[in-house]
Amino acid sequence: MTQYIIRRILQAIPLLILITIFVFFLIKAAGDPQLESTFNPNATERDIALERARFGLDDPLPIQFMIWLIGDDWYTREINVGDNDDDGEDEIIERSGTREGILRGDLGIALSQDGKLVSTVIGEKLPNTLLLGSASLTLTIIVSFTLGIFAALNQYTIADNMITGFAFFTFSVPVFLIALILVQIFAVQFFRWGLPHLPVQGMYDARGDGSFDEVLRHLILPTLSLSLISIASYSRYIRSTMLEVINTDYVRTARSKGLAERRVLYLHALKNASLPIVTLIGLNIPFILSGAVITETVFQWPGMGTTFIRALNELDQATISAIVLMIAVAVVVFQLLTDIVYAMLDPRIRYS
């Protein structure tokens, strides 16, 4: 197992390098994030030159990539800020290295966040996304396992058909439409009917105290929006795998030995039926880090999803690259953890 883990980590290194190169140059090809400043009538030629030099936007692309990756303490250059004192000569300023690069923990400056450090922005937004993602994942696992097992044990009954219809409906509806339906019902209509209604934006009330109850109320609708589609797909997987497992010889043998039905179901059947779901969960967890972009945008949840959209709109290369790289690392790590958990649940699997 140790050799397998080391081999997987070594295989991931070139993959991460390729991802960083692809993302960096793709964002650079999208446009100039400082283009708007050139149309500002109050911005002088010197101001524009200094601003572009501050973010390294006037360096050649290979130099920009190396600075972003390993820092710029090896790179010194002169900046021409133009003729600002009418003496007929351009002013030259020398710029020395100030960045350490992502390999040394410096993620850069977030253009879309008023010049904050990217690490600071991620530190502020990531806990909010993890709160929403963990609540959604917990609800998804509990409800989908319950519905899937119940549907499998009551195959072709009215209850099974209702669960199947619910799954097909929610899985076929876009997540933004689910979010709007929930808002219309639990916020708008409940308010009109004089019933306790749920908030639809942010984490706190405008004049709230930031209490746990307040955050919990704001968390309900985005959590439901995120969970419903996953519940639909997970419950169908659980139902099909449970039906396959409960008809196997070893389950029938366990029943013939007089074991309690609950013991047969949870100890023998569910353990093997849950193996495909382990893979799905392991693949979905890393994307919690990026936030549910659509859901966070609809509900204005201050997490990584809304941060990512804002960075895309403003071509904030440092923020976009940091988030994408973080997701890529998380995918590699959780795929590895999924393989390890899979081997623990199924003794037939061996990694060598």
N, C-alpha and C positions, 0 to 999 in steps of 0.2 A: 504493500500500500504506500509506503514512504517513497519508493522509487516512482510509483505512478504519480503521486502528488508533485514531486520534483519535475518529472517530465512534462506534466501539464503546465506548470508554471513557466518552464523554459519555452514551451510552445506558445504561450500567451505573449511573451515579450515582443517578438516580431509583429504579432497581430496588433498590439497596442501602438507600436511605432507607426505602422501603416495607417491606423485610424487617425493618429495625431497629424500625420502629413496630409492625409486626404481632407480632414476637417479644416485645417489651417488654410490650405490653398483654395479650397472651395469657398470659404467665407471671404477671403481676399478677392476672389474673382467676382463676388456679388456686388461690389461697389466700394466707394470711399465713405467711411463713417463721418468724416469731417467735411464733407462736401457742402453742407448747409452753412458752415461758418464763412465760406467764401462769398455768400450772398448777403451777409450781415453788413449793412452800411457803416456800422460803428467799429467793425473789426479792421485794424490796420494790417498792412502786409507783414509787419513784424509780429503782431499778435498771432496771425494765422501760421506763420513759420514756426514760432515757438510752440504753439499748440500741437502742430503736427510732429515737431521734433520730440515733444514730451512723450508722445505715444509711439514714437518710432515709425510713423507712417510714411516718412520720406526716405527711408532706407530701402535698398533692394530687397525683394521678397526672400531670397535665401538668407540674407543677413537678418531680416525680421524673424524668420523661423528659428534660426540659431539663438537669437537673443531671447525669444519666447521659451525655448527649450532649456538652454544652459546659462542664460544671463548675458550681460553685456560688459562685464568687467574687463574683457579682453578687447573691447572695441571702443575707440575714441575717434570722433569725427568733428569737422567744422560745419557750422550751420550758417548759411547765408540768409540773413533776415532783411535784406534790402537796404536801400538808402533812406534812413529815417531822420537825418539832420540836414538834408539839402546841401551836403558838401561834395556831392558828385561821386562818393565812394560808398560801396555796400558795406554794411556792418557784418563782421564775421564773429560768431560765438562758438567756442569750443564746448562740445558736450562729452562728458566722460560717463563711464558706466555707473548705473544706479540700480539695475535689476539683477536678480539672482537666478531667474528662470524657474520653470515649473519643477524641474528635477531637484531643485533645492528649496521647494516650498513656496516660491513666489508666483502666484497665479495671475498677477498683473492688476491693472486698474480697470474698473467697470465703467465704460463710457456711458452706459445706459442708467447708471445709478449715481449720477452727479460726482463721478470721480472717486467713489469709494473703492477700497481694495476688494477684489473678487472674493478673497477668502473671508472678508468681513460680511459681504453680501450672502455668501453661502451659509456662513455661520448663523445669520439672522433668519434665513428662509428655510433651511433644511429641517429644523425641528418641527416647523408647521406642516411641512409635507410628510414627514415621518409620522406625525400624529394622525393626519388624515389617512395616509396609506395603511398604517397599522390597524386603525379602526375598521377600515374597509376590508382588509385582508382577514381580520378576525371574524367579522360578520359573515364574510363570504364562506369561510371554512365551516363555521358552525351551521349556517343555514343550508349550504349545499350538501354537506354530509347528511344532515337530517332528512332533507327532501329526497336525496338520491337513495338512501337506504330504505326509507318508507315506500318510495315508488317501486323499488325492486322487490320488496316483500309483499307488495300488493299489486302485482303486475296485471295490467289490463282492466283494473277496476276504475270506477269513476274518479277516485282520488288520483290514481296514476295518470289518467287522461287529463285531468285538470292541471297537474304539475307539468306534464309534457306541453300542454298548450301555453301555460305561463312561460315556460322556458323558451319556446319558439317565438313567442311574441316579444319578450324582452331582448332576446338575442338579435332579432331582426330590426329593432328600433335603434336609431343612432343615439349615442350617449347624450348629445346636447338636447335632443327631443325628450328623452327621459327626464333630464334635469328640468326642462321647462314645464313638463307635465306635473312634476312634483312641486314646483314653485306655484303653479296655478292652483293645485289642490290644497296643499298644506300651508301656503302663505296667503294667496289672494282670496280663495273661496272661504277658508276658515276665518279669515278676518271679516269678510262680508257676513258670514253666519254668526258672528259674535263668539266664535270658539277660540281657544288658545291657539295662536298661529306661530309659525316658525320664521326666524329671520332668514334672509336670502343673500346677504353680502357680508364679507369680512369674517373676522374671528370674534369681534367684540361689538357691542352697541356703541353708538356715537358718544353717548354720555354714560357708558357702563363703567364698571369697576374692574373688569378683567377677571372676574371670579371663575371658578371651575364650572359652575352651573351655566354661566353665560357662554363660555366656550363650548360646552356640551350642546347647548341649544343651536348654536351656529354650525356645529359639526354634523348634525343629523342629516340634513338634506344632501350635502355633498357626499357624505358616506353612502347614503342610499343610492345616489346616482352612480357612484363608482362600483357599487357592489352588485347591482341587479344583473348586469350583463355577465359578470363573472359567475354569479350564482347560477344563472341559466346554463352556462357551458359546464361548470364543475358538476352540477347535479346530474346532468346527462351522462357525463363520464362515470360518475359514481354508480348510477343506475345500471349502465351497461356492464361495467366490470363486476358489480355485485351479482348480477344475473348470471354472468359467466362463472363466477367463483362458487356460488351456492349450489351449482349443479355438477360440481366436480366430485370425483370419487372420494377424495380425502375428507370433504365436508360430510358426505353421506356416511362415511365410516365413523366420523366423530359422533354423528347423531345416533348411529346404530349402537355405539358403546354406551349410550344413555347419558351423554353430557347434556347439560342444560342448554336450551336454545340460545339464551343470551351469551353463554360462554362460546358456543359454536359460532355465533354471529360475529362477536367482537374479537375473539382470540384467533380464530382460524380464517373466517371469511374476510372480515374488514381489513385485516393486516395486508393480505395479498391484493385485495381490491383497490387499496389506496395507493399502490405503487405508481400507476400512471399520474395520479394527482400530485404526487411528490415532485415529479418532473415539471408539471405545469406551474406549481407554486414556486419552485426554484427558479424557473425562467421569468416569472412575473415579478418577483420581489425586487430585482434591480431597478425596474422601471418606476418603483415607488420614489426613487431618488430624484427622478426628473419631474415628478409630480404628474398628476393627471391633467394635462394641459387644458383640455376642453372644459373639464369640470371646474378646475380652479379659475378659469377665465369667466365662466358663467356666474359662479358664486363669488368672484373676486377674493378668493382665498389667497392670503399672502404667502405663497409657497414657491417652490422651484418651477412649477409650471408657468405661472404668471411671469416670473423672472425670466424664464427662457423665451417666452413670447415677446416680452419687451426688448430683450437683447437681440432677437431676430429682427424686430422692426427697426432698430437703430444700428444694426450691423456691429454689435458689440462683440468683436472677435474673442477677447479674453474671457468673457463670461460664457459665451457659447462653447468655446473649446474646453473650458474647465468642466462644464456640466456634461458634455459628451464624453470626455475622457473619464470622468467619475463614473458614468453609467457603464462604459466599456469595462473598466476595472471591476465594477460590481457584478457584471454579467459573467466575467471569467471566474471570479471568486465563488459566486453562488452556483454556477454550473459544476464546479469542483465539489462544493459542499453537497449538492444534489446527488452526485455520483457516490459520494461517501455514505450518505444516508440511505441511498438505494441499496448499497451493499450490506448495510446493517439490517435493513428490513428483509432482504432476500438473501439467505445464506448461500444460495446457488451461484451468486455473482461473486467473482473474484477478479481483482485487478492485479496484474503482475507486470 
